[in-house]
Amino acid sequence: MNTLTFTRDQLIGITELQRNASAVSSKAKEKDLLVLKNNAPHVVIVDCDRYEQLLEKVEQADIYVMLHERKKDTVWMTTKEVFADLSLFNSGGTTEYDNRKR
């Protein structure tokens, strides 16, 4: 698991959050904040735009993993082999479309 690193100015006590929610939310627009409860990490506050970016990165990573897994288990075919399997080529190696152009 990755570790999160926060600077001292990104640490907010839960009491400060309760007393100054508006100021803390304004600060969260500028940088991610780590809320401490009993001097232990409790929650992270991030701006909505940043949250959407993080979700997008997670989605991209999921897609990458899915494609990588599919690639491992797949025997790749050439385009010509795919067309042949789909009966798009005639015995001369041309498609019906090629024959119409002549």
N, CA, C and O atoms as CSV, one atom per row, in Angstrom:
chain,resi,resn,atom,element,x,y,z
A,1,MET,N,N,0.838,-1.184,0.000
A,1,MET,CA,C,0.000,0.000,0.000
A,1,MET,C,C,0.884,1.248,0.000
A,1,MET,O,O,1.909,1.293,0.680
A,2,ASN,N,N,0.480,2.250,-0.762
A,2,ASN,CA,C,1.241,3.489,-0.821
A,2,ASN,C,C,1.042,4.310,0.442
A,2,ASN,O,O,0.002,4.237,1.097
A,3,THR,N,N,2.071,5.098,0.772
A,3,THR,CA,C,1.936,6.000,1.901
A,3,THR,C,C,1.621,7.394,1.399
A,3,THR,O,O,2.124,7.821,0.360
A,4,LEU,N,N,0.801,8.087,2.129
A,4,LEU,CA,C,0.473,9.466,1.796
A,4,LEU,C,C,1.435,10.387,2.532
A,4,LEU,O,O,1.790,10.131,3.682
A,5,THR,N,N,1.848,11.442,1.877
A,5,THR,CA,C,2.730,12.410,2.504
A,5,THR,C,C,2.036,13.763,2.502
A,5,THR,O,O,1.603,14.254,1.459
A,6,PHE,N,N,1.940,14.345,3.665
A,6,PHE,CA,C,1.342,15.666,3.815
A,6,PHE,C,C,2.332,16.569,4.525
A,6,PHE,O,O,3.076,16.122,5.398
A,7,THR,N,N,2.341,17.836,4.150
A,7,THR,CA,C,3.182,18.810,4.853
A,7,THR,C,C,2.425,19.282,6.098
A,7,THR,O,O,1.224,19.055,6.241
A,8,ARG,N,N,3.146,19.928,6.972
A,8,ARG,CA,C,2.561,20.376,8.239
A,8,ARG,C,C,1.339,21.279,8.018
A,8,ARG,O,O,0.365,21.202,8.768
A,9,ASP,N,N,1.396,22.137,6.983
A,9,ASP,CA,C,0.268,23.051,6.757
A,9,ASP,C,C,-0.955,22.355,6.142
A,9,ASP,O,O,-1.997,22.985,5.962
A,10,GLN,N,N,-0.836,21.078,5.824
A,10,GLN,CA,C,-1.969,20.308,5.306
A,10,GLN,C,C,-2.656,19.492,6.400
A,10,GLN,O,O,-3.657,18.825,6.136
A,11,LEU,N,N,-2.134,19.539,7.613
A,11,LEU,CA,C,-2.715,18.792,8.725
A,11,LEU,C,C,-3.714,19.675,9.472
A,11,LEU,O,O,-3.401,20.805,9.849
A,12,ILE,N,N,-4.911,19.147,9.677
A,12,ILE,CA,C,-5.973,19.893,10.348
A,12,ILE,C,C,-6.542,19.000,11.450
A,12,ILE,O,O,-6.872,17.838,11.212
A,13,GLY,N,N,-6.651,19.547,12.640
A,13,GLY,CA,C,-7.288,18.806,13.724
A,13,GLY,C,C,-8.798,18.793,13.523
A,13,GLY,O,O,-9.365,19.725,12.952
A,14,ILE,N,N,-9.436,17.744,13.990
A,14,ILE,CA,C,-10.884,17.642,13.809
A,14,ILE,C,C,-11.612,18.764,14.533
A,14,ILE,O,O,-12.672,19.204,14.088
A,15,THR,N,N,-11.054,19.230,15.640
A,15,THR,CA,C,-11.673,20.343,16.371
A,15,THR,C,C,-11.634,21.611,15.527
A,15,THR,O,O,-12.608,22.362,15.479
A,16,GLU,N,N,-10.500,21.849,14.857
A,16,GLU,CA,C,-10.399,23.017,13.977
A,16,GLU,C,C,-11.408,22.917,12.837
A,16,GLU,O,O,-12.009,23.922,12.455
A,17,LEU,N,N,-11.601,21.722,12.294
A,17,LEU,CA,C,-12.588,21.524,11.231
A,17,LEU,C,C,-13.992,21.852,11.739
A,17,LEU,O,O,-14.774,22.493,11.037
A,18,GLN,N,N,-14.308,21.414,12.951
A,18,GLN,CA,C,-15.630,21.674,13.519
A,18,GLN,C,C,-15.852,23.166,13.772
A,18,GLN,O,O,-16.954,23.679,13.575
A,19,ARG,N,N,-14.805,23.851,14.206
A,19,ARG,CA,C,-14.945,25.277,14.552
A,19,ARG,C,C,-14.861,26.188,13.332
A,19,ARG,O,O,-15.495,27.243,13.301
A,20,ASN,N,N,-14.088,25.792,12.332
A,20,ASN,CA,C,-13.824,26.670,11.182
A,20,ASN,C,C,-14.051,25.941,9.867
A,20,ASN,O,O,-13.175,25.946,9.003
A,21,ALA,N,N,-15.193,25.325,9.703
A,21,ALA,CA,C,-15.453,24.520,8.507
A,21,ALA,C,C,-15.302,25.326,7.222
A,21,ALA,O,O,-14.775,24.820,6.231
A,22,SER,N,N,-15.757,26.570,7.232
A,22,SER,CA,C,-15.670,27.402,6.030
A,22,SER,C,C,-14.219,27.684,5.646
A,22,SER,O,O,-13.856,27.579,4.474
A,23,ALA,N,N,-13.399,28.036,6.614
A,23,ALA,CA,C,-11.984,28.327,6.346
A,23,ALA,C,C,-11.253,27.064,5.890
A,23,ALA,O,O,-10.408,27.114,4.996
A,24,VAL,N,N,-11.584,25.942,6.510
A,24,VAL,CA,C,-10.946,24.681,6.124
A,24,VAL,C,C,-11.347,24.295,4.705
A,24,VAL,O,O,-10.508,23.834,3.931
A,25,SER,N,N,-12.622,24.479,4.352
A,25,SER,CA,C,-13.043,24.128,2.994
A,25,SER,C,C,-12.377,25.047,1.969
A,25,SER,O,O,-12.052,24.601,0.869
A,26,SER,N,N,-12.170,26.309,2.308
A,26,SER,CA,C,-11.449,27.222,1.405
A,26,SER,C,C,-10.007,26.761,1.225
A,26,SER,O,O,-9.468,26.800,0.119
A,27,LYS,N,N,-9.394,26.330,2.311
A,27,LYS,CA,C,-8.015,25.846,2.252
A,27,LYS,C,C,-7.928,24.567,1.408
A,27,LYS,O,O,-6.936,24.338,0.717
A,28,ALA,N,N,-8.977,23.741,1.474
A,28,ALA,CA,C,-8.990,22.485,0.709
A,28,ALA,C,C,-9.095,22.744,-0.789
A,28,ALA,O,O,-8.748,21.874,-1.587
A,29,LYS,N,N,-9.567,23.928,-1.186
A,29,LYS,CA,C,-9.595,24.284,-2.608
A,29,LYS,C,C,-8.183,24.421,-3.155
A,29,LYS,O,O,-7.947,24.191,-4.341
A,30,GLU,N,N,-7.245,24.795,-2.291
A,30,GLU,CA,C,-5.853,25.022,-2.696
A,30,GLU,C,C,-5.004,23.755,-2.633
A,30,GLU,O,O,-4.139,23.546,-3.483
A,31,LYS,N,N,-5.246,22.908,-1.630
A,31,LYS,CA,C,-4.445,21.687,-1.457
A,31,LYS,C,C,-5.209,20.658,-0.645
A,31,LYS,O,O,-6.113,20.994,0.120
A,32,ASP,N,N,-4.837,19.405,-0.823
A,32,ASP,CA,C,-5.462,18.317,-0.059
A,32,ASP,C,C,-5.143,18.503,1.425
A,32,ASP,O,O,-4.068,18.980,1.789
A,33,LEU,N,N,-6.094,18.117,2.269
A,33,LEU,CA,C,-5.914,18.242,3.710
A,33,LEU,C,C,-6.117,16.891,4.377
A,33,LEU,O,O,-6.939,16.084,3.943
A,34,LEU,N,N,-5.358,16.661,5.436
A,34,LEU,CA,C,-5.499,15.456,6.243
A,34,LEU,C,C,-6.051,15.861,7.599
A,34,LEU,O,O,-5.421,16.624,8.332
A,35,VAL,N,N,-7.216,15.354,7.927
A,35,VAL,CA,C,-7.845,15.664,9.210
A,35,VAL,C,C,-7.395,14.616,10.224
A,35,VAL,O,O,-7.479,13.411,9.987
A,36,LEU,N,N,-6.919,15.115,11.355
A,36,LEU,CA,C,-6.448,14.236,12.430
A,36,LEU,C,C,-7.494,14.169,13.536
A,36,LEU,O,O,-8.086,15.178,13.918
A,37,LYS,N,N,-7.702,12.969,14.035
A,37,LYS,CA,C,-8.578,12.775,15.196
A,37,LYS,C,C,-7.760,12.018,16.228
A,37,LYS,O,O,-7.294,10.910,15.964
A,38,ASN,N,N,-7.585,12.612,17.402
A,38,ASN,CA,C,-6.715,12.046,18.443
A,38,ASN,C,C,-5.308,11.820,17.900
A,38,ASN,O,O,-4.673,10.804,18.183
A,39,ASN,N,N,-4.832,12.786,17.114
A,39,ASN,CA,C,-3.485,12.782,16.517
A,39,ASN,C,C,-3.224,11.615,15.565
A,39,ASN,O,O,-2.074,11.256,15.313
A,40,ALA,N,N,-4.286,11.035,15.046
A,40,ALA,CA,C,-4.156,9.952,14.067
A,40,ALA,C,C,-4.934,10.347,12.806
A,40,ALA,O,O,-5.956,11.025,12.903
A,41,PRO,N,N,-4.459,9.927,11.618
A,41,PRO,CA,C,-5.188,10.237,10.383
A,41,PRO,C,C,-6.630,9.748,10.473
A,41,PRO,O,O,-6.898,8.618,10.880
A,42,HIS,N,N,-7.544,10.620,10.085
A,42,HIS,CA,C,-8.972,10.289,10.168
A,42,HIS,C,C,-9.616,10.326,8.781
A,42,HIS,O,O,-10.167,9.321,8.333
A,43,VAL,N,N,-9.554,11.463,8.099
A,43,VAL,CA,C,-10.100,11.601,6.746
A,43,VAL,C,C,-9.220,12.557,5.943
A,43,VAL,O,O,-8.461,13.353,6.497
A,44,VAL,N,N,-9.349,12.453,4.629
A,44,VAL,CA,C,-8.675,13.368,3.721
A,44,VAL,C,C,-9.751,14.210,3.046
A,44,VAL,O,O,-10.788,13.696,2.625
A,45,ILE,N,N,-9.489,15.507,2.949
A,45,ILE,CA,C,-10.411,16.412,2.265
A,45,ILE,C,C,-9.731,16.883,0.984
A,45,ILE,O,O,-8.624,17.421,1.010
A,46,VAL,N,N,-10.426,16.667,-0.150
A,46,VAL,CA,C,-9.899,17.112,-1.444
A,46,VAL,C,C,-10.962,17.944,-2.160
A,46,VAL,O,O,-12.159,17.762,-1.940
A,47,ASP,N,N,-10.518,18.839,-3.002
A,47,ASP,CA,C,-11.396,19.652,-3.837
A,47,ASP,C,C,-12.160,18.746,-4.804
A,47,ASP,O,O,-11.645,17.704,-5.209
A,48,CYS,N,N,-13.368,19.128,-5.171
A,48,CYS,CA,C,-14.206,18.310,-6.069
A,48,CYS,C,C,-13.526,18.045,-7.410
A,48,CYS,O,O,-13.565,16.920,-7.906
A,49,ASP,N,N,-12.902,19.066,-8.004
A,49,ASP,CA,C,-12.219,18.876,-9.292
A,49,ASP,C,C,-11.088,17.860,-9.162
A,49,ASP,O,O,-10.906,17.001,-10.024
A,50,ARG,N,N,-10.337,17.972,-8.080
A,50,ARG,CA,C,-9.238,17.020,-7.838
A,50,ARG,C,C,-9.796,15.614,-7.647
A,50,ARG,O,O,-9.223,14.646,-8.146
A,51,TYR,N,N,-10.905,15.498,-6.932
A,51,TYR,CA,C,-11.533,14.195,-6.713
A,51,TYR,C,C,-11.934,13.563,-8.042
A,51,TYR,O,O,-11.710,12.372,-8.260
A,52,GLU,N,N,-12.523,14.355,-8.925
A,52,GLU,CA,C,-12.901,13.848,-10.248
A,52,GLU,C,C,-11.672,13.391,-11.027
A,52,GLU,O,O,-11.719,12.367,-11.708
A,53,GLN,N,N,-10.574,14.140,-10.936
A,53,GLN,CA,C,-9.323,13.743,-11.598
A,53,GLN,C,C,-8.820,12.415,-11.048
A,53,GLN,O,O,-8.370,11.553,-11.803
A,54,LEU,N,N,-8.897,12.255,-9.741
A,54,LEU,CA,C,-8.456,11.004,-9.124
A,54,LEU,C,C,-9.317,9.830,-9.587
A,54,LEU,O,O,-8.799,8.752,-9.879
A,55,LEU,N,N,-10.633,10.041,-9.653
A,55,LEU,CA,C,-11.524,8.981,-10.132
A,55,LEU,C,C,-11.217,8.617,-11.582
A,55,LEU,O,O,-11.252,7.442,-11.949
A,56,GLU,N,N,-10.916,9.616,-12.402
A,56,GLU,CA,C,-10.563,9.378,-13.803
A,56,GLU,C,C,-9.287,8.539,-13.897
A,56,GLU,O,O,-9.206,7.625,-14.718
A,57,LYS,N,N,-8.297,8.843,-13.065
A,57,LYS,CA,C,-7.056,8.072,-13.070
A,57,LYS,C,C,-7.299,6.627,-12.633
A,57,LYS,O,O,-6.706,5.702,-13.190
A,58,VAL,N,N,-8.156,6.433,-11.653
A,58,VAL,CA,C,-8.490,5.081,-11.206
A,58,VAL,C,C,-9.173,4.318,-12.333
A,58,VAL,O,O,-8.864,3.151,-12.573
A,59,GLU,N,N,-10.099,4.974,-13.022
A,59,GLU,CA,C,-10.795,4.336,-14.131
A,59,GLU,C,C,-9.825,3.958,-15.247
A,59,GLU,O,O,-9.909,2.864,-15.805
A,60,GLN,N,N,-8.902,4.868,-15.568
A,60,GLN,CA,C,-7.902,4.580,-16.600
A,60,GLN,C,C,-7.010,3.400,-16.188
A,60,GLN,O,O,-6.660,2.561,-17.018
A,61,ALA,N,N,-6.650,3.345,-14.912
A,61,ALA,CA,C,-5.823,2.240,-14.423
A,61,ALA,C,C,-6.588,0.921,-14.514
A,61,ALA,O,O,-6.016,-0.105,-14.884
A,62,ASP,N,N,-7.867,0.945,-14.180
A,62,ASP,CA,C,-8.691,-0.267,-14.282
A,62,ASP,C,C,-8.768,-0.756,-15.727
A,62,ASP,O,O,-8.655,-1.953,-15.992
A,63,ILE,N,N,-8.960,0.174,-16.656
A,63,ILE,CA,C,-9.024,-0.186,-18.075
A,63,ILE,C,C,-7.692,-0.760,-18.532
A,63,ILE,O,O,-7.658,-1.754,-19.256
A,64,TYR,N,N,-6.594,-0.138,-18.111
A,64,TYR,CA,C,-5.265,-0.633,-18.479
A,64,TYR,C,C,-5.071,-2.063,-17.989
A,64,TYR,O,O,-4.597,-2.917,-18.738
A,65,VAL,N,N,-5.433,-2.328,-16.744
A,65,VAL,CA,C,-5.273,-3.676,-16.187
A,65,VAL,C,C,-6.131,-4.670,-16.966
A,65,VAL,O,O,-5.678,-5.771,-17.279
A,66,MET,N,N,-7.372,-4.285,-17.281
A,66,MET,CA,C,-8.267,-5.163,-18.029
A,66,MET,C,C,-7.673,-5.487,-19.408
A,66,MET,O,O,-7.665,-6.644,-19.828
A,67,LEU,N,N,-7.177,-4.459,-20.103
A,67,LEU,CA,C,-6.584,-4.684,-21.423
A,67,LEU,C,C,-5.324,-5.539,-21.333
A,67,LEU,O,O,-5.088,-6.398,-22.183
A,68,HIS,N,N,-4.527,-5.304,-20.315
A,68,HIS,CA,C,-3.305,-6.089,-20.126
A,68,HIS,C,C,-3.641,-7.561,-19.885
A,68,HIS,O,O,-2.980,-8.450,-20.422
A,69,GLU,N,N,-4.670,-7.811,-19.074
A,69,GLU,CA,C,-5.091,-9.190,-18.812
A,69,GLU,C,C,-5.616,-9.853,-20.082
A,69,GLU,O,O,-5.312,-11.015,-20.352
A,70,ARG,N,N,-6.401,-9.114,-20.859
A,70,ARG,CA,C,-6.920,-9.667,-22.112
A,70,ARG,C,C,-5.795,-9.978,-23.084
A,70,ARG,O,O,-5.825,-10.992,-23.782
A,71,LYS,N,N,-4.810,-9.104,-23.123
A,71,LYS,CA,C,-3.690,-9.279,-24.058
A,71,LYS,C,C,-2.900,-10.549,-23.734
A,71,LYS,O,O,-2.435,-11.247,-24.635
A,72,LYS,N,N,-2.755,-10.840,-22.438
A,72,LYS,CA,C,-2.002,-12.029,-22.036
A,72,LYS,C,C,-2.663,-13.311,-22.530
A,72,LYS,O,O,-1.979,-14.253,-22.928
A,73,ASP,N,N,-3.973,-13.344,-22.505
A,73,ASP,CA,C,-4.714,-14.567,-22.801
A,73,ASP,C,C,-5.228,-14.644,-24.238
A,73,ASP,O,O,-5.994,-15.547,-24.572
A,74,THR,N,N,-4.819,-13.718,-25.077
A,74,THR,CA,C,-5.379,-13.642,-26.422
A,74,THR,C,C,-4.350,-14.024,-27.469
A,74,THR,O,O,-3.187,-13.629,-27.392
A,75,VAL,N,N,-4.794,-14.798,-28.450
A,75,VAL,CA,C,-3.972,-15.090,-29.613
A,75,VAL,C,C,-4.377,-14.058,-30.662
A,75,VAL,O,O,-5.535,-13.999,-31.074
A,76,TRP,N,N,-3.421,-13.257,-31.084
A,76,TRP,CA,C,-3.711,-12.178,-32.011
A,76,TRP,C,C,-3.729,-12.675,-33.443
A,76,TRP,O,O,-2.934,-13.533,-33.827
A,77,MET,N,N,-4.652,-12.122,-34.235
A,77,MET,CA,C,-4.800,-12.498,-35.636
A,77,MET,C,C,-4.555,-11.264,-36.498
A,77,MET,O,O,-4.746,-10.130,-36.059
A,78,THR,N,N,-4.129,-11.510,-37.730
A,78,THR,CA,C,-3.987,-10.407,-38.665
A,78,THR,C,C,-5.369,-10.004,-39.153
A,78,THR,O,O,-6.333,-10.755,-39.001
A,79,THR,N,N,-5.462,-8.822,-39.736
A,79,THR,CA,C,-6.734,-8.351,-40.281
A,79,THR,C,C,-7.230,-9.299,-41.354
A,79,THR,O,O,-8.425,-9.582,-41.439
A,80,LYS,N,N,-6.324,-9.785,-42.164
A,80,LYS,CA,C,-6.704,-10.709,-43.246
A,80,LYS,C,C,-7.300,-12.001,-42.664
A,80,LYS,O,O,-8.273,-12.531,-43.200
A,81,GLU,N,N,-6.713,-12.507,-41.563
A,81,GLU,CA,C,-7.238,-13.709,-40.923
A,81,GLU,C,C,-8.642,-13.471,-40.355
A,81,GLU,O,O,-9.509,-14.341,-40.435
A,82,VAL,N,N,-8.853,-12.288,-39.784
A,82,VAL,CA,C,-10.176,-11.953,-39.242
A,82,VAL,C,C,-11.191,-11.916,-40.369
A,82,VAL,O,O,-12.274,-12.490,-40.256
A,83,PHE,N,N,-10.838,-11.229,-41.477
A,83,PHE,CA,C,-11.752,-11.153,-42.620
A,83,PHE,C,C,-12.037,-12.540,-43.188
A,83,PHE,O,O,-13.167,-12.845,-43.569
A,84,ALA,N,N,-11.004,-13.374,-43.238
A,84,ALA,CA,C,-11.199,-14.730,-43.752
A,84,ALA,C,C,-12.147,-15.510,-42.845
A,84,ALA,O,O,-13.031,-16.214,-43.333
A,85,ASP,N,N,-11.971,-15.392,-41.549
A,85,ASP,CA,C,-12.864,-16.073,-40.615
A,85,ASP,C,C,-14.300,-15.569,-40.746
A,85,ASP,O,O,-15.249,-16.318,-40.516
A,86,LEU,N,N,-14.452,-14.330,-41.106
A,86,LEU,CA,C,-15.786,-13.750,-41.279
A,86,LEU,C,C,-16.310,-13.926,-42.696
A,86,LEU,O,O,-17.367,-13.399,-43.042
A,87,SER,N,N,-15.573,-14.663,-43.512
A,87,SER,CA,C,-15.920,-14.931,-44.915
A,87,SER,C,C,-16.037,-13.647,-45.735
A,87,SER,O,O,-16.890,-13.536,-46.615
A,88,LEU,N,N,-15.176,-12.686,-45.438
A,88,LEU,CA,C,-15.199,-11.438,-46.189
A,88,LEU,C,C,-14.288,-11.493,-47.412
A,88,LEU,O,O,-14.399,-10.661,-48.313
A,89,PHE,N,N,-13.392,-12.473,-47.442
A,89,PHE,CA,C,-12.505,-12.637,-48.595
A,89,PHE,C,C,-12.995,-13.804,-49.434
A,89,PHE,O,O,-13.486,-14.801,-48.904
A,90,ASN,N,N,-12.860,-13.673,-50.742
A,90,ASN,CA,C,-13.168,-14.818,-51.601
A,90,ASN,C,C,-11.889,-15.634,-51.781
A,90,ASN,O,O,-10.860,-15.292,-51.197
A,91,SER,N,N,-11.929,-16.666,-52.546
A,91,SER,CA,C,-10.782,-17.561,-52.686
A,91,SER,C,C,-9.559,-16.855,-53.283
A,91,SER,O,O,-8.435,-17.309,-53.067
A,92,GLY,N,N,-9.743,-15.773,-54.017
A,92,GLY,CA,C,-8.612,-15.055,-54.615
A,92,GLY,C,C,-7.955,-14.067,-53.665
A,92,GLY,O,O,-6.990,-13.398,-54.034
A,93,GLY,N,N,-8.468,-13.971,-52.452
A,93,GLY,CA,C,-7.869,-13.066,-51.477
A,93,GLY,C,C,-8.380,-11.645,-51.570
A,93,GLY,O,O,-7.842,-10.745,-50.924
A,94,THR,N,N,-9.421,-11.433,-52.373
A,94,THR,CA,C,-10.010,-10.100,-52.465
A,94,THR,C,C,-11.390,-10.123,-51.840
A,94,THR,O,O,-12.002,-11.180,-51.687
A,95,THR,N,N,-11.864,-8.962,-51.486
A,95,THR,CA,C,-13.201,-8.874,-50.892
A,95,THR,C,C,-14.226,-8.668,-51.984
A,95,THR,O,O,-13.887,-8.358,-53.126
A,96,GLU,N,N,-15.495,-8.845,-51.616
A,96,GLU,CA,C,-16.570,-8.588,-52.576
A,96,GLU,C,C,-16.526,-7.134,-53.018
A,96,GLU,O,O,-16.830,-6.836,-54.173
A,97,TYR,N,N,-16.157,-6.226,-52.130
A,97,TYR,CA,C,-16.061,-4.806,-52.463
A,97,TYR,C,C,-14.994,-4.603,-53.545
A,97,TYR,O,O,-15.210,-3.857,-54.499
A,98,ASP,N,N,-13.836,-5.273,-53.393
A,98,ASP,CA,C,-12.776,-5.156,-54.396
A,98,ASP,C,C,-13.285,-5.584,-55.765
A,98,ASP,O,O,-12.970,-4.949,-56.771
A,99,ASN,N,N,-14.065,-6.649,-55.810
A,99,ASN,CA,C,-14.571,-7.176,-57.078
A,99,ASN,C,C,-15.572,-6.205,-57.723
A,99,ASN,O,O,-15.649,-6.124,-58.949
A,100,ARG,N,N,-16.330,-5.477,-56.910
A,100,ARG,CA,C,-17.304,-4.520,-57.452
A,100,ARG,C,C,-16.620,-3.333,-58.082
A,100,ARG,O,O,-17.164,-2.734,-59.009
A,101,LYS,N,N,-15.433,-2.971,-57.605
A,101,LYS,CA,C,-14.736,-1.794,-58.138
A,101,LYS,C,C,-14.240,-2.039,-59.557
A,101,LYS,O,O,-13.998,-1.078,-60.288
A,102,ARG,N,N,-14.082,-3.274,-59.965
A,102,ARG,CA,C,-13.518,-3.577,-61.284
A,102,ARG,C,C,-14.495,-3.447,-62.381
A,102,ARG,O,O,-14.153,-3.673,-63.542
